[in-house]
Amino acid sequence: MLIRRKSDLTEADVTDPAWYARRREFLQGTAALLLAAGGLRPAQAGHGGRALQYRPRPDLAAKDALTDFSDVTTYNNFYEFGTDKASPAELAGRLTTDPWSVTIDGEVARPGTYALEDILKPHGLEERIYRLRCVERWSMVIPWIGFPLADLIRRFEPTSRAKYVEFTTLYRPEEMPGQRRAVLDWPYVEGLRMDEAMHPLTLLAVGLYGEVLPNQNGAPLRLVVPWKYGFKSIKSIVRIRFTEQMPQTTWHKAAPHEYGFYANVNPAVDHPRWSQKRERRIGEFRKRKTLPFNGYAEQVAHLYAGMDLRRFF
């Protein structure tokens, strides 16, 4: 879904580089703690940002060429800053990400609100090169920096009643101008089934290309689920809730006939308004075949054995 409105931008809405410096200094300090605790090695950043410390995971590297950094950071879906692909990069610099906290609650033994540095401190960061497939028929290949969501889940000890994990994005319309319009039911909510959340491919990301995650890409903490469409990879997370019932996710509420809860990449199931059989990799002219589960079928298809993937889309 793409809703275009006349721009009402002012000079004050344009990214202020000072916000980037503050955010990166904050997360670089957190990364230093991780380095001391986990023996990680420094990234080779080359884009003018502050480097994170991480352990490369060559076994989790897509075989495709990486999408250009400038495309990854300027062509974004982040409706909290506007429905146009360029709006997040233009407007997200005003978002304050320091300090940041995440509330863990629901069916979990250790609920509470935790500072971001406390969320990150026990976890060593890894680089994983994943494809990201968007429902609008385009895709990217991105070297994400983060840690497995499963590690965080185990740490907070969900109860036996926890069947799903619900995620909520920050609601701050004074800094996220897209939230001033009723394009979606804010704040943005997404969810995973527990076995999806625990799968080793599912990542909580804090960086990309060896650097701290830019605001427009979901700073300071976002989800990456590489076998699902991009709208499942919720950004700027402030709440992780464990539930017994399936969460009411934002896009499913907005258009249930177009956006299912599962959002698995399935070229055999068309979007009501276009085919999903082919996609265009950003930076390329030619289109390519869309692969089932975005090319990760060998790793994740067993999660959906016996399910009707046309009904549970």
DRENMINU-68571 format. One record per residue: residue number from 0; z, x, y of N, C-alpha, C, O in turn. Coordinates in steps of 0.02 Angstrom, whole numbers, padded with zeros to 5 digits. Layout:
// DRENMINU-68571
   num     n.zz     n.xx     n.yy    ca.zz    ca.xx    ca.yy     c.zz     c.xx     c.yy     o.zz     o.xx     o.yy
   NUM        Z        X        Y        Z        X        Y        Z        X        Y        Z        X        Y
...
// end
This chain:
// DRENMINU-68571
   num     n.zz     n.xx     n.yy    ca.zz    ca.xx    ca.yy     c.zz     c.xx     c.yy     o.zz     o.xx     o.yy
     0    00000    00042   -00059    00000    00000    00000    00000    00044    00062    00040    00090    00067
     1   -00045    00030    00109   -00049    00069    00170   -00053    00020    00228   -00100   -00019    00232
     2   -00004    00022    00273   -00002   -00022    00330   -00009    00021    00392    00031    00066    00403
     3   -00060    00009    00432   -00073    00049    00491   -00052    00010    00553   -00067   -00049    00559
     4   -00018    00043    00599    00002    00013    00662   -00014    00061    00718   -00018    00122    00707
     5   -00024    00035    00777   -00038    00076    00834    00020    00123    00847    00078    00102    00847
     6    00005    00187    00859    00058    00236    00870    00092    00224    00937    00061    00208    00987
     7    00158    00234    00936    00196    00230    00998    00235    00294    01009    00291    00293    01035
     8    00206    00350    00988    00240    00414    00991    00248    00438    01062    00206    00425    01105
     9    00303    00474    01074    00313    00509    01137    00322    00582    01121    00328    00602    01063
    10    00324    00623    01172    00334    00695    01162    00399    00709    01126    00405    00758    01089
    11    00449    00666    01137    00515    00677    01106    00512    00667    01031    00557    00690    00995
    12    00460    00633    01005    00455    00620    00934    00427    00679    00895    00432    00680    00834
    13    00398    00728    00929    00365    00784    00895    00418    00832    00868    00471    00841    00898
    14    00403    00862    00811    00450    00906    00777    00477    00961    00824    00438    00996    00856
    15    00542    00967    00826    00574    01022    00863    00590    01077    00814    00630    01067    00768
    16    00560    01137    00821    00572    01191    00773    00646    01209    00765    00665    01237    00713
    17    00687    01193    00815    00758    01211    00809    00791    01175    00750    00836    01202    00719
    18    00767    01114    00735    00797    01078    00678    00782    01116    00613    00825    01120    00569
    19    00721    01144    00607    00705    01182    00547    00751    01241    00540    00776    01255    00485
    20    00763    01277    00594    00806    01336    00591    00876    01318    00567    00904    01352    00525
    21    00905    01264    00595    00972    01244    00575    00976    01225    00502    01021    01246    00466
    22    00926    01186    00479    00927    01163    00410    00921    01223    00362    00957    01227    00313
    23    00874    01268    00378    00862    01324    00334    00920    01372    00332    00936    01400    00279
    24    00953    01382    00389    01012    01425    00389    01067    01396    00345    01100    01433    00308
    25    01075    01330    00348    01126    01298    00307    01112    01306    00232    01156    01326    00194
    26    01050    01292    00212    01034    01295    00141    01027    01367    00117    01037    01381    00058
    27    01009    01412    00162    01007    01482    00140    01077    01506    00122    01085    01544    00074
    28    01127    01483    00160    01195    01500    00143    01215    01474    00075    01248    01508    00036
    29    01194    01412    00060    01207    01383   -00006    01172    01423   -00060    01200    01436   -00113
    30    01109    01443   -00046    01072    01482   -00095    01106    01549   -00108    01104    01574   -00165
    31    01136    01579   -00057    01171    01642   -00068    01229    01633   -00116    01242    01677   -00157
    32    01265    01576   -00110    01318    01562   -00158    01291    01557   -00228    01321    01582   -00276
    33    01233    01525   -00236    01202    01519   -00301    01183    01587   -00329    01192    01601   -00388
    34    01157    01630   -00286    01137    01696   -00307    01196    01735   -00333    01192    01768   -00385
    35    01252    01731   -00297    01311    01768   -00318    01337    01742   -00384    01362    01780   -00426
    36    01332    01676   -00394    01361    01646   -00454    01315    01653   -00515    01339    01658   -00571
    37    01249    01652   -00503    01204    01647   -00560    01158    01704   -00572    01117    01701   -00618
    38    01161    01758   -00533    01118    01815   -00545    01044    01799   -00534    01002    01826   -00571
    39    01027    01756   -00486    00958    01737   -00475    00923    01789   -00433    00955    01833   -00403
    40    00857    01785   -00430    00819    01833   -00392    00788    01799   -00331    00775    01739   -00332
    41    00774    01837   -00277    00747    01807   -00217    00675    01785   -00226    00637    01816   -00263
    42    00657    01731   -00191    00588    01709   -00190    00547    01754   -00145    00573    01790   -00104
    43    00481    01751   -00154    00434    01787   -00112    00402    01736   -00064    00345    01717   -00074
    44    00439    01715   -00014    00414    01666    00034    00364    01699    00081    00372    01757    00100
    45    00312    01660    00100    00262    01689    00143    00237    01641    00196    00180    01648    00219
    46    00276    01593    00215    00254    01541    00262    00296    01539    00325    00290    01492    00364
    47    00337    01589    00336    00376    01592    00397    00443    01558    00392    00480    01555    00441
    48    00461    01531    00333    00524    01497    00325    00576    01542    00292    00562    01600    00276
    49    00636    01515    00282    00690    01552    00250    00684    01545    00175    00675    01489    00149
    50    00688    01600    00139    00678    01600    00067    00740    01573    00031    00796    01585    00053
    51    00728    01538   -00024    00780    01519   -00070    00784    01570   -00127    00738    01610   -00136
    52    00838    01568   -00164    00846    01610   -00223    00834    01566   -00284    00861    01511   -00288
    53    00794    01590   -00332    00779    01548   -00389    00759    01590   -00449    00744    01649   -00443
    54    00759    01557   -00506    00735    01587   -00568    00670    01553   -00587    00670    01493   -00599
    55    00614    01590   -00590    00550    01559   -00609    00553    01531   -00680    00585    01560   -00724
    56    00519    01476   -00690    00512    01446   -00757    00439    01443   -00776    00407    01391   -00768
    57    00410    01498   -00800    00339    01498   -00818    00321    01449   -00873    00263    01429   -00879
    58    00370    01430   -00914    00357    01381   -00966    00348    01310   -00937    00325    01266   -00973
    59    00365    01300   -00874    00358    01235   -00842    00309    01242   -00783    00322    01215   -00729
    60    00255    01277   -00794    00205    01287   -00742    00141    01250   -00761    00113    01260   -00815
    61    00118    01208   -00715    00053    01176   -00724   -00001    01230   -00724    00006    01281   -00690
    62   -00054    01219   -00762   -00107    01270   -00768   -00158    01265   -00711   -00205    01304   -00709
    63   -00149    01219   -00666   -00196    01208   -00611   -00179    01254   -00552   -00124    01280   -00547
    64   -00228    01263   -00509   -00217    01301   -00447   -00169    01262   -00402   -00170    01201   -00400
    65   -00126    01299   -00366   -00079    01268   -00321   -00115    01235   -00262   -00165    01262   -00237
    66   -00089    01179   -00240   -00113    01148   -00178   -00089    01190   -00119   -00034    01217   -00120
    67   -00131    01195   -00068   -00114    01236   -00010   -00050    01212    00023   -00038    01152    00030
    68   -00008    01259    00043    00056    01244    00075    00048    01197    00134    00087    01150    00143
    69   -00003    01209    00175   -00012    01167    00235   -00028    01095    00217   -00007    01049    00252
    70   -00064    01084    00162   -00078    01016    00140   -00015    00983    00113   -00001    00924    00128
    71    00023    01020    00074    00085    00992    00045    00134    00971    00099    00171    00922    00090
    72    00135    01006    00155    00185    00993    00207    00159    00952    00266    00196    00940    00313
    73    00095    00931    00263    00069    00890    00319    00036    00825    00296    00017    00784    00338
    74    00029    00816    00230   -00003    00755    00204    00048    00722    00158    00051    00737    00098
    75    00089    00678    00186    00149    00653    00151    00155    00578    00154    00137    00546    00204
    76    00181    00549    00100    00206    00480    00100    00281    00482    00112    00318    00504    00068
    77    00304    00460    00169    00375    00456    00184    00381    00402    00237    00385    00416    00297
    78    00383    00339    00215    00377    00282    00260    00435    00278    00310    00429    00245    00361
    79    00490    00312    00296    00544    00314    00344    00523    00345    00410    00555    00335    00462
    80    00469    00383    00409    00443    00414    00471    00376    00385    00492    00347    00407    00541
    81    00350    00337    00455    00287    00305    00472    00242    00299    00412    00250    00335    00363
    82    00195    00253    00415    00151    00239    00358    00090    00285    00356    00056    00288    00305
    83    00076    00319    00410    00020    00367    00412    00040    00431    00377    00098    00452    00380
    84   -00007    00464    00343    00008    00525    00305    00031    00582    00351    00068    00626    00329
    85    00009    00582    00414    00027    00636    00459    00094    00625    00494    00123    00672    00520
    86    00118    00563    00496    00179    00547    00534    00241    00586    00512    00279    00609    00554
    87    00253    00593    00446    00314    00630    00426    00318    00700    00455    00371    00720    00480
    88    00264    00738    00451    00265    00806    00478    00275    00806    00554    00306    00852    00581
    89    00249    00756    00588    00254    00752    00660    00324    00731    00683    00347    00752    00736
    90    00358    00689    00643    00419    00657    00666    00482    00678    00629    00537    00668    00655
    91    00476    00709    00571    00535    00722    00530    00579    00778    00555    00637    00784    00533
    92    00555    00818    00601    00596    00873    00627    00658    00850    00662    00705    00889    00670
    93    00660    00787    00684    00718    00762    00720    00775    00741    00672    00830    00725    00695
    94    00761    00740    00607    00812    00720    00558    00865    00774    00550    00848    00832    00537
    95    00928    00757    00558    00984    00803    00549    01002    00805    00475    01019    00754    00445
    96    00999    00864    00445    01016    00872    00374    01078    00915    00363    01095    00931    00306
    97    01110    00935    00416    01171    00975    00412    01222    00947    00462    01211    00950    00522
    98    01278    00919    00436    01299    00917    00366    01264    00861    00328    01233    00816    00357
    99    01271    00864    00261    01242    00813    00217    01290    00801    00159    01320    00848    00133
   100    01296    00739    00139    01339    00724    00082    01304    00674    00037    01258    00638    00058
   101    01325    00671   -00026    01297    00626   -00076    01355    00589   -00109    01403    00620   -00132
   102    01350    00523   -00111    01400    00482   -00145    01379    00471   -00218    01322    00451   -00232
   103    01425    00486   -00264    01415    00474   -00336    01462    00417   -00355    01523    00423   -00347
   104    01434    00363   -00381    01478    00306   -00397    01448    00263   -00452    01397    00281   -00483
   105    01479    00206   -00464    01458    00162   -00518    01494    00179   -00583    01553    00197   -00583
   106    01457    00174   -00638    01485    00185   -00705    01490    00260   -00719    01450    00288   -00757
   107    01539    00292   -00688    01546    00364   -00693    01619    00383   -00688    01657    00351   -00653
   108    01639    00435   -00725    01710    00454   -00728    01734    00491   -00666    01794    00491   -00652
   109    01689    00522   -00628    01709    00563   -00572    01673    00541   -00508    01633    00579   -00480
   110    01688    00480   -00485    01655    00457   -00424    01681    00493   -00362    01735    00523   -00364
   111    01644    00489   -00309    01666    00519   -00246    01608    00534   -00201    01550    00526   -00221
   112    01623    00557   -00141    01572    00580   -00094    01579    00655   -00087    01633    00680   -00070
   113    01525    00691   -00101    01527    00763   -00106    01480    00794   -00055    01424    00770   -00046
   114    01502    00847   -00022    01459    00886    00022    01402    00916   -00018    01410    00931   -00077
   115    01345    00923    00014    01286    00950   -00020    01301    01018   -00052    01279    01031   -00108
   116    01337    01061   -00016    01351    01127   -00045    01392    01122   -00109    01386    01164   -00153
   117    01434    01070   -00115    01473    01061   -00176    01430    01032   -00232    01442    01045   -00291
   118    01379    00993   -00213    01331    00969   -00263    01291    01027   -00292    01279    01030   -00352
   119    01271    01074   -00249    01227    01128   -00269    01262    01187   -00302    01235    01220   -00345
   120    01324    01200   -00281    01357    01263   -00298    01358    01279   -00372    01346    01336   -00390
   121    01371    01231   -00418    01375    01250   -00488    01307    01262   -00521    01305    01283   -00579
   122    01252    01248   -00486    01187    01247   -00519    01143    01306   -00496    01137    01318   -00436
   123    01114    01341   -00544    01064    01391   -00528    00997    01357   -00515    00979    01310   -00550
   124    00961    01382   -00465    00897    01352   -00447    00841    01382   -00489    00842    01441   -00507
   125    00792    01339   -00506    00733    01360   -00544    00670    01341   -00506    00669    01292   -00468
   126    00617    01380   -00515    00551    01360   -00490    00512    01329   -00548    00506    01358   -00601
   127    00486    01269   -00534    00444    01234   -00584    00381    01210   -00549    00384    01177   -00497
   128    00324    01227   -00576    00261    01206   -00547    00239    01141   -00581    00222    01141   -00640
   129    00241    01088   -00543    00227    01021   -00569    00169    00989   -00531    00158    01003   -00471
   130    00132    00947   -00565    00084    00903   -00532    00122    00844   -00503    00171    00820   -00531
   131    00099    00820   -00446    00126    00759   -00416    00067    00711   -00407    00020    00727   -00370
   132    00069    00654   -00439    00014    00605   -00438    00037    00545   -00397    00089    00516   -00411
   133   -00002    00526   -00347    00014    00469   -00305   -00029    00410   -00323   -00086    00417   -00345
   134   -00001    00350   -00313   -00036    00290   -00333   -00101    00280   -00294   -00145    00243   -00317
   135   -00107    00311   -00235   -00168    00303   -00195   -00225    00347   -00221   -00273    00359   -00184
   136   -00221    00371   -00282   -00276    00407   -00315   -00284    00479   -00292   -00339    00507   -00295
   137   -00231    00510   -00268   -00234    00581   -00251   -00176    00617   -00284   -00126    00587   -00303
   138   -00183    00683   -00289   -00132    00722   -00324   -00127    00791   -00293   -00171    00813   -00256
   139   -00070    00825   -00308   -00057    00892   -00285   -00025    00932   -00342    00000    00903   -00391
   140   -00025    00998   -00336    00011    01042   -00382    00057    01084   -00340    00035    01122   -00297
   141    00124    01078   -00352    00174    01105   -00306    00225    01146   -00344    00249    01125   -00396
   142    00242    01206   -00319    00297    01245   -00348    00364    01223   -00319    00385    01247   -00266
   143    00398    01178   -00354    00462    01151   -00331    00519    01199   -00348    00515    01236   -00397
   144    00570    01199   -00307    00632    01236   -00320    00688    01185   -00327    00699    01143   -00283
   145    00725    01188   -00382    00780    01140   -00391    00818    01153   -00456    00817    01209   -00482
   146    00851    01101   -00480    00889    01107   -00543    00883    01041   -00581    00870    00989   -00550
   147    00893    01041   -00646    00884    00980   -00686    00935    00926   -00665    00994    00939   -00658
   148    00909    00866   -00656    00954    00810   -00642    01005    00802   -00697    01062    00782   -00684
   149    00986    00816   -00759    01032    00809   -00815    01095    00850   -00806    01149    00829   -00827
   150    01090    00909   -00774    01149    00950   -00763    01199    00915   -00718    01259    00917   -00731
   151    01174    00883   -00666    01219    00846   -00621    01250    00786   -00657    01309    00773   -00650
   152    01209    00750   -00695    01234    00691   -00730    01291    00710   -00777    01343    00677   -00778
   153    01282    00762   -00815    01336    00783   -00862    01400    00802   -00823    01455    00788   -00847
   154    01392    00832   -00767    01449    00854   -00728    01493    00796   -00706    01554    00803   -00703
   155    01462    00738   -00690    01501    00682   -00664    01518    00630   -00717    01549    00579   -00701
   156    01498    00641   -00779    01522    00605   -00838    01511    00529   -00833    01560    00492   -00824
   157    01449    00505   -00838    01438    00433   -00840    01470    00402   -00901    01476    00433   -00954
   158    01491    00340   -00894    01523    00304   -00949    01470    00277   -00997    01410    00283   -00983
   159    01493    00249   -01052    01446    00221   -01101    01410    00160   -01074    01360    00139   -01104
   160    01433    00131   -01020    01400    00073   -00989    01342    00092   -00944    01303    00049   -00924
   161    01335    00155   -00929    01282    00178   -00884    01216    00181   -00922    01206    00224   -00965
   162    01171    00136   -00905    01105    00133   -00936    01050    00156   -00889    00995    00173   -00911
   163    01065    00155   -00824    01015    00173   -00773    01048    00216   -00720    01109    00216   -00712
   164    01006    00252   -00683    01028    00290   -00625    00990    00265   -00564    00928    00264   -00563
   165    01027    00244   -00513    00997    00218   -00451    01006    00269   -00396    01060    00299   -00388
   166    00954    00280   -00356    00955    00328   -00301    00941    00292   -00236    00901    00245   -00234
   167    00974    00313   -00182    00964    00283   -00117    00951    00337   -00065    00984    00389   -00064
   168    00901    00323   -00022    00883    00368    00033    00927    00354    00093    00953    00299    00102
   169    00935    00405    00135    00970    00398    00198    00942    00340    00239    00881    00330    00242
   170    00986    00302    00271    00966    00251    00320    00992    00273    00388    01052    00270    00402
   171    00946    00296    00431    00966    00320    00497    00907    00308    00545    00871    00354    00563
   172    00898    00245    00566    00838    00227    00605    00834    00263    00672    00779    00269    00700
   173    00889    00288    00699    00885    00325    00762    00849    00391    00753    00823    00419    00801
   174    00846    00417    00692    00811    00479    00677    00750    00469    00632    00708    00513    00626
   175    00747    00411    00600    00692    00396    00554    00655    00335    00581    00671    00279    00562
   176    00607    00344    00626    00579    00289    00664    00544    00237    00622    00538    00179    00644
   177    00520    00254    00563    00489    00204    00520    00537    00150    00498    00515    00095    00482
   178    00602    00166    00497    00652    00116    00477    00665    00063    00531    00700    00014    00519
   179    00637    00073    00590    00644    00023    00642    00596   -00035    00633    00599   -00085    00669
   180    00551   -00029    00585    00502   -00081    00570    00515   -00108    00500    00535   -00071    00456
   181    00503   -00172    00491    00517   -00204    00426    00459   -00195    00378    00435   -00243    00348
   182    00435   -00133    00371    00382   -00118    00324    00407   -00125    00253    00372   -00152    00209
   183    00468   -00101    00240    00502   -00106    00176    00573   -00130    00188    00597   -00132    00245
   184    00607   -00147    00134    00677   -00167    00138    00720   -00103    00135    00733   -00076    00081
   185    00742   -00079    00193    00779   -00017    00197    00853   -00028    00178    00878   -00084    00186
   186    00887    00023    00154    00862    00090    00137    00822    00090    00072    00829    00045    00031
   187    00782    00141    00064    00739    00148    00006    00781    00160   -00056    00828    00201   -00055
   188    00765    00125   -00110    00802    00130   -00173    00752    00142   -00230    00700    00109   -00233
   189    00769    00188   -00274    00730    00199   -00335    00777    00206   -00394    00838    00210   -00385
   190    00749    00207   -00454    00791    00211   -00513    00755    00237   -00574    00693    00233   -00578
   191    00793    00263   -00621    00768    00286   -00684    00812    00258   -00740    00871    00245   -00730
   192    00782    00249   -00798    00821    00236   -00857    00859    00300   -00874    00837    00355   -00856
   193    00916    00294   -00908    00958    00353   -00919    00922    00407   -00958    00930    00466   -00943
   194    00883    00389   -01009    00849    00441   -01047    00795    00475   -01005    00782    00534   -01016
   195    00764    00440   -00958    00717    00472   -00912    00753    00521   -00866    00730    00576   -00854
   196    00810    00499   -00841    00849    00542   -00796    00874    00605   -00831    00879    00658   -00800
   197    00889    00599   -00895    00915    00656   -00933    00860    00701   -00961    00874    00754   -00989
   198    00798    00680   -00954    00743    00721   -00982    00740    00788   -00946    00749    00790   -00885
   199    00728    00843   -00982    00729    00909   -00950    00676    00920   -00897    00683    00967   -00858
   200    00623    00880   -00894    00574    00887   -00841    00597    00858   -00774    00570    00877   -00722
   201    00645    00813   -00775    00667    00780   -00713    00708    00828   -00670    00756    00858   -00694
   202    00688    00834   -00607    00715    00886   -00564    00744    00857   -00500    00716    00810   -00472
   203    00800    00884   -00478    00824    00874   -00409    00801    00935   -00370    00822    00991   -00384
   204    00758    00924   -00321    00726    00980   -00284    00759    00990   -00217    00777    00943   -00182
   205    00766    01055   -00198    00792    01074   -00132    00744    01120   -00096    00757    01141   -00039
   206    00687    01135   -00127    00639    01180   -00095    00571    01175   -00127    00561    01142   -00178
   207    00523    01209   -00096    00456    01216   -00123    00425    01281   -00095    00443    01304   -00041
   208    00378    01309   -00132    00346    01372   -00113    00397    01426   -00094    00386    01465   -00049
   209    00453    01427   -00130    00503    01478   -00119    00547    01468   -00058    00590    01510   -00044
   210    00537    01414   -00021    00573    01402    00041    00613    01337    00038    00602    01295   -00006
   211    00659    01331    00085    00697    01269    00091    00650    01211    00102    00600    01217    00138
   212    00666    01155    00071    00625    01095    00075    00617    01072    00148    00667    01061    00182
   213    00555    01064    00172    00546    01037    00240    00568    00964    00243    00567    00928    00193
   214    00587    00942    00302    00610    00873    00309    00559    00823    00285    00577    00775    00251
   215    00495    00833    00301    00444    00785    00283    00432    00781    00208    00401    00733    00184
   216    00456    00829    00170    00451    00829    00098    00514    00805    00063    00520    00808    00002
   217    00563    00782    00103    00622    00751    00073    00687    00789    00078    00732    00777    00039
   218    00692    00834    00126    00753    00874    00134    00813    00828    00145    00807    00773    00171
   219    00871    00853    00124    00882    00916    00089    00882    00910    00014    00887    00960   -00021
   220    00876    00848   -00013    00881    00838   -00085    00835    00780   -00105    00841    00725   -00078
   221    00789    00792   -00151    00743    00740   -00173    00734    00744   -00249    00751    00794   -00281
   222    00709    00690   -00276    00695    00685   -00348    00622    00703   -00360    00578    00687   -00319
   223    00608    00737   -00416    00540    00749   -00438    00536    00730   -00512    00570    00758   -00554
   224    00492    00681   -00527    00483    00657   -00596    00408    00663   -00611    00370    00617   -00595
   225    00386    00718   -00641    00315    00735   -00639    00268    00690   -00678    00208    00691   -00666
   226    00294    00650   -00725    00249    00607   -00763    00242    00537   -00732    00209    00494   -00760
   227    00274    00526   -00675    00272    00461   -00642    00236    00467   -00575    00226    00521   -00548
   228    00215    00409   -00549    00184    00409   -00483    00234    00431   -00430    00295    00425   -00438
   229    00208    00458   -00375    00249    00490   -00325    00302    00447   -00294    00353    00474   -00271
   230    00293    00381   -00293    00343    00340   -00260    00409    00338   -00297    00459    00314   -00270
   231    00410    00362   -00360    00474    00368   -00396    00515    00428   -00373    00575    00432   -00385
   232    00482    00476   -00339    00516    00538   -00320    00550    00531   -00253    00527    00558   -00202
   233    00603    00493   -00252    00638    00473   -00191    00663    00534   -00152    00683    00584   -00181
   234    00661    00529   -00086    00676    00584   -00041    00743    00574   -00005    00769    00519   -00002
   235    00769    00629    00022    00830    00628    00065    00884    00584    00035    00907    00535    00066
   236    00905    00602   -00025    00952    00561   -00064    01023    00566   -00036    01048    00621   -00023
   237    01056    00508   -00027    01126    00507   -00005    01171    00471   -00055    01232    00473   -00048
   238    01142    00439   -00106    01184    00404   -00155    01151    00406   -00223    01091    00395   -00230
   239    01192    00420   -00274    01171    00417   -00344    01221    00373   -00380    01279    00390   -00386
   240    01197    00315   -00403    01241    00266   -00433    01220    00252   -00505    01161    00244   -00520
   241    01268    00250   -00550    01256    00237   -00621    01270    00163   -00634    01323    00138   -00618
   242    01221    00130   -00665    01226    00057   -00672    01211    00035   -00744    01180    00071   -00782
   243    01236   -00023   -00760    01221   -00053   -00825    01156   -00093   -00823    01121   -00099   -00873
   244    01139   -00120   -00764    01079   -00160   -00755    01024   -00120   -00720    01038   -00074   -00682
   245    00962   -00138   -00734    00905   -00105   -00702    00909   -00113   -00627    00916   -00169   -00603
   246    00904   -00059   -00588    00907   -00065   -00515    00847   -00104   -00487    00792   -00103   -00514
   247    00860   -00138   -00431    00807   -00171   -00393    00776   -00120   -00346    00803   -00107   -00292
   248    00721   -00090   -00366    00692   -00036   -00328    00648   -00063   -00271    00624   -00119   -00274
   249    00639   -00022   -00220    00609   -00044   -00157    00537   -00069   -00166    00521   -00125   -00146
   250    00494   -00028   -00196    00424   -00048   -00202    00415   -00106   -00251    00371   -00147   -00242
   251    00457   -00109   -00303    00452   -00165   -00349    00472   -00230   -00315    00442   -00282   -00328
   252    00521   -00228   -00271    00540   -00288   -00232    00484   -00307   -00184    00470   -00366   -00175
   253    00453   -00257   -00153    00402   -00271   -00102    00339   -00300   -00132    00308   -00345   -00104
   254    00318   -00274   -00191    00255   -00296   -00222    00261   -00289   -00297    00232   -00242   -00325
   255    00297   -00334   -00331    00310   -00325   -00402    00248   -00325   -00446    00249   -00296   -00501
   256    00193   -00356   -00424    00132   -00357   -00463    00093   -00292   -00456    00045   -00281   -00493
   257    00112   -00250   -00408    00077   -00187   -00396    00118   -00126   -00417    00089   -00075   -00437
   258    00184   -00130   -00412    00227   -00071   -00422    00282   -00089   -00472    00332   -00121   -00454
   259    00273   -00068   -00535    00323   -00082   -00586    00382   -00035   -00582    00380    00016   -00547
   260    00434   -00051   -00618    00494   -00008   -00618    00478    00060   -00649    00503    00110   -00624
   261    00438    00062   -00702    00429    00125   -00738    00383    00173   -00702    00396    00233   -00700
   262    00328    00148   -00674    00283    00190   -00633    00257    00251   -00670    00244    00303   -00639
   263    00248    00245   -00736    00218    00300   -00774    00143    00304   -00758    00110    00253   -00752
   264    00118    00365   -00751    00047    00374   -00738    00009    00352   -00800    00014    00383   -00853
   265   -00030    00298   -00794   -00065    00268   -00851   -00135    00249   -00828   -00144    00195   -00798
   266   -00186    00290   -00841   -00254    00275   -00818   -00283    00212   -00849   -00333    00186   -00825
   267   -00253    00187   -00904   -00278    00127   -00937   -00255    00063   -00902   -00280    00009   -00917
   268   -00207    00069   -00855   -00182    00011   -00818   -00200    00020   -00744   -00172    00062   -00710
   269   -00247   -00020   -00721   -00269   -00016   -00652   -00218   -00045   -00604   -00183   -00093   -00621
   270   -00213   -00016   -00546   -00180   -00049   -00490   -00220   -00112   -00474   -00282   -00111   -00481
   271   -00189   -00167   -00453   -00227   -00228   -00438   -00284   -00219   -00388   -00331   -00259   -00388
   272   -00280   -00167   -00346   -00331   -00159   -00294   -00375   -00098   -00304   -00420   -00087   -00263
   273   -00365   -00059   -00356   -00409   -00002   -00370   -00397    00024   -00440   -00346    00010   -00472
   274   -00445    00063   -00463   -00440    00094   -00528   -00395    00156   -00524   -00393    00190   -00473
   275   -00359    00170   -00579   -00318    00230   -00583   -00349    00282   -00630   -00317    00331   -00648
   276   -00412    00271   -00651   -00442    00314   -00702   -00459    00384   -00676   -00463    00431   -00715
   277   -00470    00390   -00610   -00489    00454   -00582   -00446    00469   -00521   -00418    00423   -00490
   278   -00440    00533   -00503   -00400    00553   -00446   -00434    00611   -00411   -00478    00643   -00439
   279   -00414    00623   -00350   -00440    00681   -00313   -00382    00727   -00296   -00334    00707   -00263
   280   -00386    00788   -00319   -00337    00839   -00302   -00346    00859   -00229   -00401    00878   -00209
   281   -00293    00856   -00190   -00298    00874   -00119   -00324    00946   -00113   -00298    00992   -00146
   282   -00374    00956   -00071   -00406    01021   -00064   -00469    01029   -00105   -00505    01078   -00098
   283   -00484    00979   -00147   -00545    00980   -00188   -00589    00922   -00168   -00566    00871   -00143
   284   -00655    00930   -00178   -00702    00876   -00163   -00712    00830   -00223   -00712    00769   -00217
   285   -00720    00861   -00282   -00735    00821   -00342   -00673    00783   -00366   -00616    00803   -00354
   286   -00687    00728   -00401   -00633    00691   -00432   -00626    00713   -00505   -00672    00741   -00534
   287   -00568    00702   -00533   -00555    00720   -00602   -00524    00661   -00639   -00498    00614   -00608
   288   -00527    00663   -00705   -00496    00610   -00744   -00420    00611   -00736   -00390    00665   -00735
   289   -00391    00553   -00730   -00318    00548   -00729   -00292    00551   -00800   -00316    00515   -00844
   290   -00244    00595   -00813   -00217    00604   -00880   -00157    00558   -00891   -00118    00546   -00845
   291   -00150    00530   -00952   -00091    00490   -00967   -00027    00529   -00954   -00022    00588   -00970
   292    00021    00495   -00924    00084    00526   -00905    00073    00589   -00863    00112    00636   -00865
   293    00018    00588   -00824    00002    00642   -00778   -00005    00710   -00813    00006    00762   -00782
   294   -00024    00708   -00877   -00032    00770   -00915    00030    00792   -00953    00029    00844   -00985
   295    00084    00753   -00950    00146    00771   -00983    00161    00727   -01043    00219    00720   -01063
   296    00108    00697   -01073    00118    00651   -01129    00153    00683   -01188    00195    00652   -01220
   297    00136    00746   -01202    00167    00780   -01259    00243    00783   -01253    00279    00780   -01302
   298    00266    00791   -01191    00338    00798   -01180    00375    00731   -01173    00434    00727   -01190
   299    00341    00678   -01148    00378    00618   -01129    00355    00554   -01163    00390    00503   -01158
   300    00299    00553   -01198    00274    00489   -01226    00323    00457   -01274    00326    00396   -01279
   301    00363    00498   -01308    00411    00470   -01356    00463    00425   -01323    00493    00383   -01356
   302    00475    00434   -01257    00524    00392   -01222    00502    00319   -01221    00544    00275   -01212
   303    00438    00307   -01231    00411    00239   -01223    00380    00214   -01287    00339    00167   -01286
   304    00398    00244   -01343    00371    00223   -01408    00388    00150   -01420    00446    00130   -01413
   305    00337    00111   -01440    00348    00041   -01454    00347   -00005   -01394    00349   -00066   -01403
   306    00343    00022   -01333    00341   -00020   -01273    00269   -00039   -01257    00223   -00001   -01268
   307    00261   -00099   -01231    00196   -00121   -01205    00189   -00093   -01135    00219   -00119   -01088
   308    00149   -00041   -01127    00145   -00006   -01063    00102   -00042   -01012    00096   -00020   -00954
   309    00070   -00098   -01032    00038   -00141   -00983    00088   -00189   -00953    00083   -00208   -00894
   310    00136   -00210   -00992    00189   -00254   -00967    00242   -00214   -00930    00264   -00235   -00876
   311    00262   -00158   -00958    00313   -00115   -00927    00276   -00058   -00892    00273   -00002   -00918
   312    00249   -00073   -00833    00207   -00024   -00799    00244    00008   -00741    00216    00050   -00706
// end
